Amino acid sequence: MSARLPPFVYAPSLQEYMVSAKEFFTRHPQYHMLVSGAVIFNREGKMLLVQRAKEEKAFPNFWEIPGGKVDDTDETILHAVVREVKEETGLQVTRIVRKVAEFGWDEPSQAWWKLIFEVQVESLDNVVLDPIEHQAYVFATEQEIVEEQVAGGPALSWVSPPNKDVKLAAFRLRREAGEGPDTSMKAKEVV
């Protein structure tokens, strides 16, 4: 079992993700690897992006959202999201708002599946990156993501077109829901 995580809440619509990786693979035997991603917005509605370390073997210097592999030791998929955000950014997830997207890809002898969730965090005052995995972070607007350039900042490059599409989908879903970071919602608490 993974280290005890502080409590977080999640939307009732996300109950199906309160399962372990083992249970997920039992239900979806066509996949071999499960990863998660977390979309985080600040009060201005900008999205947190992290830049992969230049020493990374896979996709060095590309921009992404925090996330990573769902480990066997994670209690559930949602617990993995909370853990990955903490490990990669030092931020504490307080609420998992919604599923943003899911997509898969194939590698030799492995099929991967990625689940992306919008989350809210306790505070964005102190982003602390794991330097082994990431070298920089920015908050970007939807337009900056579309243009792949942060005003007065770095150019943005993505691992693949679906990775960029997910970020734009997150902005669209927030607009459609009429929700901002402080909007209250019914949720279940995990203790």
Buried (B, 14 or more C-beta within 10 A) or exposed (E): EBEEBEEBBBBEEBEEBBBBBEEBBEEEEEBBBBBBBBBBBEEEBBBBBBBBBEEBEEBEBBBBBBBBBBBEEBBBBBBBBBBBBBEBBEBBBBBBBBBBBEBBEEEEEEBBBBBBBBBBBEEBEEBEBBEEBBBBBBBBBBEBBBEBBBEEEBEBEBBEEBBBEBBBBBBEBBEEEEBEBEEEBEBEEBE
